[in-house]
């Protein structure tokens, strides 16, 4: 049984959020002053994603252990989905690191790392969808409209712009790169639209309470990926992306926010 009664935020969570904020600011400083340590930055840019993605895997694993009953339980399948999604995203980061640090391929894109990441999206989609399905009776047409109003205007601008940009670069960029340049932002926006329903369920209905902050963090994590993937697509198609580019911060913050959402969930439910 899922209990949704409201409780005050614990000092433990407040401290965790404070540490996360300091950590995020520290990352920003590292990227801002990178011209003073370019060699270190190359190593950091390729290796650090392993640590932050690995931490997200651990957090999702603890949540899975806390909620696991059996495969027939929807709640168990939800957290299995989140865990597998984080594992495949970690595998993508590991593959990228192997390409760059072991085989000295400067920007391994497209590569098998993208395959792992796309599979990870499938599991995260599954987890978010099944979670929202648990509360389907609480989802109204107004909520669907509200989620659409938030996501569709962005999609209406971003998708045509990307299509035009990809078309303009079609003669110099291979087809796989073109497709991935469109696929990642589209996946992010679709996932955001779905997660937005979860946020609305726990902030505007009788179910609102302790899980609202969890869904706020999940949505924030997805939004970080939206910005990161869109900027990466543009930069890569323009051949302006480089290892240590500041856009990488969005991906790091995305993992951090997912990690926080998983940890918060175990503390509040």
C-alpha positions as CSV (number, residue, x, y, z in Angstrom):
1,X,0.0,0.0,0.0
2,X,1.4,3.4,-1.0
3,X,0.9,6.0,1.8
4,X,0.8,9.6,0.8
5,X,0.3,11.6,4.0
6,X,2.3,14.8,4.3
7,X,5.2,15.0,6.7
8,X,7.7,17.8,7.3
9,X,11.0,17.6,5.5
10,X,13.6,15.9,7.7
11,X,16.8,17.7,8.7
12,X,18.6,14.8,6.9
13,X,17.0,15.7,3.6
14,X,17.7,19.4,4.0
15,X,21.4,18.6,4.6
16,X,21.5,16.3,1.5
17,X,20.0,19.1,-0.6
18,X,22.5,21.6,0.7
19,X,25.4,19.2,-0.1
20,X,23.9,18.7,-3.6
21,X,23.7,22.5,-4.1
22,X,27.3,23.0,-3.0
23,X,28.4,20.1,-5.3
24,X,26.5,21.6,-8.3
25,X,28.2,25.0,-7.6
26,X,31.6,23.3,-7.4
27,X,31.0,21.6,-10.8
28,X,30.1,25.0,-12.2
29,X,33.4,26.5,-10.9
30,X,35.4,23.6,-12.3
31,X,34.0,24.2,-15.8
32,X,34.2,28.0,-15.6
33,X,38.0,28.0,-14.8
34,X,38.9,25.1,-17.1
35,X,41.3,27.1,-19.2
36,X,43.8,27.0,-16.3
37,X,43.9,23.2,-16.3
38,X,43.1,21.9,-19.7
39,X,44.8,18.5,-19.3
40,X,42.9,17.8,-16.1
41,X,39.7,19.0,-17.7
42,X,40.0,16.4,-20.5
43,X,40.4,13.6,-17.9
44,X,37.6,15.1,-15.7
45,X,35.1,15.5,-18.6
46,X,35.6,11.8,-19.7
47,X,35.8,10.2,-16.2
48,X,33.5,12.2,-14.0
49,X,30.3,11.0,-15.7
50,X,31.1,7.5,-14.5
51,X,31.0,8.7,-10.9
52,X,27.8,10.7,-11.1
53,X,26.0,8.1,-13.2
54,X,27.3,5.4,-10.9
55,X,25.9,7.2,-7.9
56,X,22.5,7.4,-9.6
57,X,22.7,3.6,-10.2
58,X,23.4,3.1,-6.5
59,X,20.5,5.4,-5.4
60,X,18.1,3.6,-7.7
61,X,19.4,0.3,-6.4
62,X,18.7,1.2,-2.8
63,X,15.2,2.3,-3.8
64,X,14.7,-1.0,-5.6
65,X,15.8,-2.9,-2.6
66,X,13.4,-0.9,-0.4
67,X,10.4,-1.4,-2.5
68,X,11.0,-4.8,-4.1
69,X,8.4,-7.5,-3.6
70,X,8.1,-9.5,-6.8
71,X,7.8,-9.0,-10.6
72,X,4.0,-9.1,-10.3
73,X,4.1,-6.0,-8.2
74,X,3.8,-2.8,-10.3
75,X,5.7,-0.8,-7.7
76,X,8.6,-3.4,-7.9
77,X,8.5,-3.2,-11.7
78,X,8.6,0.6,-11.5
79,X,11.8,0.6,-9.5
80,X,13.3,-2.2,-11.6
81,X,12.7,0.1,-14.6
82,X,14.4,3.1,-13.0
83,X,17.3,0.9,-11.9
84,X,17.8,-0.7,-15.4
85,X,17.5,2.8,-17.0
86,X,20.3,4.1,-14.8
87,X,22.4,1.0,-15.4
88,X,22.2,1.4,-19.2
89,X,22.9,5.1,-18.9
90,X,26.0,4.3,-16.8
91,X,27.0,1.7,-19.4
92,X,26.8,4.5,-22.0
93,X,29.1,6.7,-19.9
94,X,31.5,3.8,-19.4
95,X,31.6,3.1,-23.1
96,X,32.3,6.8,-23.8
97,X,35.1,6.7,-21.3
98,X,36.7,3.6,-22.8
99,X,36.6,5.1,-26.3
100,X,38.2,8.4,-25.1
101,X,40.6,7.3,-22.4
102,X,41.6,3.8,-23.7
103,X,41.3,4.0,-27.5
104,X,42.0,7.8,-27.7
105,X,38.9,8.5,-29.8
106,X,38.2,12.1,-29.0
107,X,34.4,12.3,-29.6
108,X,32.9,8.8,-29.9
109,X,29.6,9.9,-31.4
110,X,27.7,8.0,-32.7
111,X,28.9,4.9,-30.9
112,X,27.7,1.9,-28.9
113,X,27.4,4.4,-26.0
114,X,24.4,5.9,-27.8
115,X,22.8,2.4,-28.0
116,X,23.1,1.9,-24.3
117,X,21.6,5.4,-23.6
118,X,18.7,4.8,-25.9
119,X,17.9,1.5,-24.2
120,X,18.1,3.3,-20.9
121,X,15.5,5.8,-22.1
122,X,13.1,2.9,-22.8
123,X,13.4,1.6,-19.2
124,X,13.0,5.1,-17.7
125,X,9.9,5.7,-19.9
126,X,8.5,2.4,-18.7
127,X,9.1,3.3,-15.0
128,X,7.5,6.7,-15.3
129,X,4.5,5.4,-17.3
130,X,3.7,2.6,-14.9
131,X,4.1,4.9,-11.9
132,X,1.6,7.3,-13.4
133,X,-0.7,4.5,-14.3
134,X,-1.1,3.7,-10.6
135,X,-2.9,7.0,-10.2
136,X,-4.7,7.2,-13.5
137,X,-8.1,7.9,-12.0
138,X,-6.6,11.1,-10.6
139,X,-5.5,12.3,-14.0
140,X,-7.9,14.8,-15.5
141,X,-8.2,16.3,-19.0
142,X,-7.1,19.6,-17.4
143,X,-3.9,18.0,-16.3
144,X,-3.2,16.6,-19.7
145,X,-3.9,20.0,-21.2
146,X,-1.6,21.7,-18.7
147,X,1.2,19.3,-19.4
148,X,0.7,19.8,-23.1
149,X,0.8,23.6,-22.7
150,X,4.1,23.4,-20.9
151,X,5.8,21.0,-23.4
152,X,4.2,21.6,-26.8
153,X,5.3,25.2,-27.2
154,X,8.9,24.2,-26.6
155,X,8.5,21.3,-29.0
156,X,6.9,23.5,-31.6
157,X,10.1,25.7,-31.6
158,X,12.8,23.1,-30.9
159,X,11.8,20.3,-33.3
160,X,11.4,22.4,-36.5
161,X,14.6,24.3,-35.6
162,X,16.5,21.0,-35.3
163,X,15.0,19.7,-38.5
164,X,16.1,22.7,-40.4
165,X,19.5,22.7,-38.9
166,X,20.0,18.9,-39.6
167,X,18.8,19.4,-43.2
168,X,21.3,22.2,-43.6
169,X,24.1,19.9,-42.4
170,X,22.9,16.8,-44.3
171,X,25.7,16.9,-46.8
172,X,28.5,17.0,-44.2
173,X,27.0,14.8,-41.4
174,X,26.3,11.1,-41.7
175,X,22.7,9.9,-41.3
176,X,23.1,8.2,-37.9
177,X,24.4,11.5,-36.4
178,X,21.5,13.4,-38.0
179,X,19.0,10.9,-36.5
180,X,20.5,10.9,-33.1
181,X,20.6,14.7,-33.1
182,X,16.8,14.6,-33.5
183,X,16.2,11.5,-31.4
184,X,17.6,12.6,-28.0
185,X,15.7,16.0,-27.8
186,X,12.5,14.3,-28.9
187,X,12.9,11.5,-26.3
188,X,13.6,14.1,-23.6
189,X,10.6,16.2,-24.5
190,X,8.3,13.1,-24.6
191,X,9.6,11.9,-21.3
192,X,9.1,15.4,-19.8
193,X,5.5,15.5,-21.0
194,X,4.8,12.2,-19.3
195,X,6.6,13.1,-16.1
196,X,4.8,16.4,-15.9
197,X,1.6,14.5,-15.4
198,X,3.1,12.8,-12.4
199,X,4.1,16.2,-11.0
200,X,0.6,17.6,-11.5
201,X,-1.0,14.5,-9.8
202,X,1.1,15.1,-6.7
203,X,0.7,18.9,-6.6
204,X,-2.9,19.6,-7.6
205,X,-5.0,16.7,-6.4
206,X,-6.0,15.1,-3.1
207,X,-2.9,13.0,-3.5
208,X,-0.6,16.0,-3.0
209,X,1.9,15.5,-0.3
210,X,5.3,14.0,0.3
211,X,5.9,12.8,-3.3
212,X,5.5,16.2,-4.8
213,X,9.2,17.0,-4.2
214,X,10.2,13.6,-5.8
215,X,8.4,14.4,-9.0
216,X,9.7,18.0,-9.0
217,X,13.2,16.5,-8.9
218,X,12.5,14.0,-11.6
219,X,11.1,16.7,-13.9
220,X,14.1,19.0,-13.2
221,X,16.4,16.1,-14.1
222,X,14.6,15.5,-17.4
223,X,14.7,19.3,-18.1
224,X,18.5,19.2,-17.6
225,X,18.7,16.4,-20.2
226,X,16.5,18.5,-22.6
227,X,18.9,21.4,-22.5
228,X,22.0,19.2,-22.6
229,X,20.8,17.1,-25.6
230,X,19.6,20.1,-27.5
231,X,22.8,22.0,-27.0
232,X,24.9,19.0,-27.8
233,X,23.0,18.3,-31.0
234,X,23.5,21.9,-32.2
235,X,27.2,22.0,-31.1
236,X,28.0,18.6,-32.6
237,X,26.3,19.5,-35.9
238,X,28.3,22.7,-36.0
239,X,31.5,21.0,-35.1
240,X,31.9,23.3,-32.1
241,X,31.5,20.6,-29.3
242,X,34.7,19.8,-27.5
243,X,35.6,17.7,-24.4
244,X,34.9,19.9,-21.4
245,X,32.3,22.0,-23.1
246,X,30.1,23.7,-20.5
247,X,27.0,22.1,-21.8
248,X,28.2,18.9,-20.1
249,X,27.0,20.5,-16.8
250,X,23.4,19.9,-17.8
251,X,24.0,16.1,-18.0
252,X,25.9,16.1,-14.7
253,X,23.1,18.0,-13.0
254,X,20.5,15.7,-14.6
255,X,22.1,12.6,-13.0
256,X,22.4,14.6,-9.7
257,X,18.7,15.4,-9.7
258,X,17.7,11.8,-10.6
259,X,19.9,10.6,-7.7
260,X,18.2,13.1,-5.3
261,X,14.7,12.0,-6.5
262,X,15.5,8.4,-5.8
263,X,17.0,9.1,-2.4
264,X,14.1,11.5,-1.5
265,X,11.6,8.8,-2.4
266,X,13.1,6.3,0.0
267,X,13.0,8.9,2.8
268,X,9.4,10.1,2.2
269,X,7.6,6.9,1.3
